[in-house]
């Protein structure tokens, strides 16, 4: 083969690599737009549900159920159907990786419930029904958020970044920061002061550390079910005091400007310290993941191209 032919071949390879890189980044853009579309779709689901005679907790269940349906469709559109395959070994591995976080939140729930009982509070009359609803809600939150804030961004970013261990780590970091920022409500930005900004920052760190572990587990196990169930079992204990002792909804307020602002800051600092081992657990998992790992969306796209 002459020198000109070698140069032509090299040029074709460079063009092919550029096209492949462009397609991978395009999938990141599409996945991001799908996340936004799912969140907008959830708003329409709630708007429609408002015409039904539902209490706040039931409405939240409907909201999360709508999110699950929309996020499932979005992941399947991207080629992520293999993420829904149910393999007992991977699911159990995911739950084992989440057990520290689950135990931490369960311990906090026990303390909170014991404190309420000690102070003379009694269970509300319909607590079994409310407990059933909040369990459904937490399952919905686990599946929805792991699809919308883990599967879609992680699996798309692994395409361009998953060629190296550092790229895989950055994928988990970036998506975890995004997950943390998703917990900052636009209404909280309206009255932003130093104390409120500190609470927002601590909330982003707290949820980001959780997201880091869930992202690492997803990259390792290649199934959504372990992290979704782990996420649900982490959230459920934190809801128990509200559903057992009050008739209020479970909407969370992550930022306070009132007298409890400093108490909320202290709570965030305590929980972050409690969750710190999760970061090191995530790092250990990612060190063991074989690279490259280009993500399910990239793999499915290459399969479709090969089948043409």
N, C-alpha and C positions, 0 to 999 in steps of 0.2 A: 504494500500500500504506500503510495507516494505521500510526500509531505503535505500537499494540498488536500488530499483525501483525509489525512489525519486531522488537519486543521478544521475541515468541514465537519468531521465527526465530533470533534471537541466542541465546536460551535453549536451543533445540534444538541449535544448533551447539556450545555449551559442553558440553551433556550428551554429545554425540557424541564430542567431543574427550576428555572424561573417560573414557568407555567405551573409547576407543581406547588411551589411556594405561594404563588398568587391564589391558587385554588384553596389552599389550606387557610390562608388569611381571610379569604372570602367566606369560608365556612364559619370563622370566628365572628365576622360581621353579621351573618345570617342568624347564627345562634343568639347573639346579643339582641337582635331585633325580635326574635321569637320570645325571648325572656320578657321584653317590654310588652309584646303583644299578649302574652299570657296574663301579665299583671293588669293590663287594660281589660282583657276579657273577664277577669275576676270581678272587676268593678261593675260590669254589665250584669254578671250573674247576681251580685248582691242587689243591684237596682231592681232586677226582676223579682227577686225573693222578697223585697220589701212590701210587695202587694199581698203576700201571704201573712197570716196571723202567727208570726214566729217571735219567740223571745230572743234576746240577744245571743244566748248561748247556741240555740238552734240555728240562728242566722249565721253564726261563725262556722258551724259545721257545714252548712250549705256553701259558704264561701270557700272553705278548704276543699270540699268535694269538687266544686267547679274548677278550682286550681289544679287538682289532680288530673281531671279529664283533659283540660287544656294543655297542661305540661306533658302528659303522656303523648298526646297527638304531636306536640312540637318535637319531642325526642324521637318519635317514630319517623316523622318527616325528615329529620336529619340522618336517619339510618341507624338509630340507636336501639332498635328492637332487641338485639342480643343482651342488652343491659337488663332486660326483664326476665331473662331465663333464671329459673329457680333451682339453685344447687345448694343442697343442705350444708355441705362442708364450707362453702364460701359464706353463707349466711351466718353460720355459727362462728366462723372466724371473725366476721365483722362485729357480731355481738360481743365476742370476747375482747376485741380491741376497744369497745366502748364501755366495758364493764366498770372501769374506774369512774368515769363520768356519771354513769347511772347510779352507782353506789353513793357518790358524793351528793347527788340531788335527792336520792331517797333518804339519806341521813338528814339533810336539811328539812325535808318534808316531815320526817318523824319528829324532829325538834319543834317545828312550827305547829303541828297538830297537837303534840303534847302540851305545848304552851297554851294553845287555845282551850283545850280541855281543862287545864289547871286553873285558867282564869274564869271558868264557869260557862264557857260557850257550849252550845249544844248543836248537834247536827240538824240541818234544816230538814223539814218533813219529807221532801222529795229528793233526798240526797242520792238514792240508788239511780234514779232517772238522770240526774245531773252528772253523776259519775259515769254512767254509760255514754252520755253525750260527749263529755270531755275526753273520754277514751277514744271515741270515734274521731273527735276533733284532732287529738294528738297524732293519731295514725295518719289523718289527712295532712297535717302539717309536716310530718316526717317524710311522707312520700312526695308531697308537692315541693317542699323546699329542696329535697335532695335531687329532684328532677330539674327544677328551675334554676337553682343556685349552685348545684354541683354538677349534675350530668351534662347539662347544656354548655356551661362555660368550660368545665374541665376537659370534657371529651373533645371540644372544638379546639381549645388551646394546645392540647397535646399534639395536634397535627403539625403546627409549625415549630413547637418548642420541645416536643418529646424525644428528640434525637439524642439528648444528653441528660445525664442525671441532674445537672444544674437546671436545665430547661424544665424538667419534670417538677423539680422543687419550686421553681418560680411560678409554674402553672398553679400549684397548690397555694402558694403565698398570695398571688394576685387575686385568685377567685375567693380566697378566704377573706381578704380585705374587702372585696366587693360584697360578700355576704354580710360582713359586719356593717358596712355602710348602708345596706338595705334595711337595717334596724333603726336608722336615724330617720325619724318622721319629718316631712316638710314643715308640719306645724311647729315642731320644736325649734326650727331655724328662725322663726319669727321673733322670738324673745331670747336671742342668743347673747348670753353674758359669759364671763369667765367660768363661773361655777357650772352653768349649763353646758358649756363647751367641754369642760373636764368630764362631765357625766357622759356626754356623747362619745368622747375619745375612749373612756374606759369601757363603755358598752361595745364599741367597735372592736376593742382588743379582746374582750371576753368572748363575744360571738365569733370573732376571727380565729381564736385558738381552737374553739370547738370545730369550726369549719375546716381548719387545717387538718385535724385528725380525720374528719369524715372524708375529705378530699383524698388523703393518703390511702385510706381504706378502700375507697372506690377505685383508685388507680391500681391497687394491689389485687383486689378481688374481682373486678370487672363485672359486678352485679350491683343493682341498686338496693336490693332487699336488706342486706346486712346493715348498711348505714341508715336506711329509712327506718327500720325497726329500732336501731340504736338511738336515733334522733327522737323517735316517738317516746321511747322509754326514759329518755333524759328529760323531755318536756313534761311528761305526765305528773311526776311527783310535785313539780313546782306549781301545778294547778290545784292540787288537792285541797289546800286550806280554803281557797276561794269557793270551790264547788261544794264542799262539805258543810261550811259554816255560814255561807251567805247565799243570797239569791241574785247576786250581781253577775255580770258577764265576766269574761276572762281576758278582755282586752288589756294588754300590758302598757304601762306608762313608764318609759325608760328614762325620762328626763323630768326633773322637778325643780320648780323655782320657789317652792314653799319652805316651811320649817324643816321638812324631812330631807332637804337637799344634801346636807352633809352626811346624814345617815345613809343615803343612797350611794354617795361616793364611797363611804366606808364599806358598804356591802359589795360594791363592784371590786374594790381592792381585795377584799377577803376572798371573793369567788375567783378572781384572777390568780391569786396566790394558790388557791385550792386546785385550779385547773392547770397550773404551770407544768406538771408532769405530762400533760397531753401533748405539749409542744415537742418534748423529747421523744415521746412515743411516736409521734408523726415522723420525726427525723429518722428513727430506727426503721420504721416501715419503709420509708422512701429509699434508704440505703440498701434495702434488700430487693427492691423492685428491679427486675431485669430491664435494661434499656437497649435499644430504643423502644419506647411505647408511644405509638402515634395516636392512640385513641380509637374507639369504635367507629366514629363517623368517618375517619380517614380509611380505616380498614374496609368498611362497607363500600366507600366510594371506589377504592382500588379494585374490589371484587366486581363491581358493576362495569368498570372500564375493561377489565380482563374478559368479561363475558361478552363483550361486543364483538 
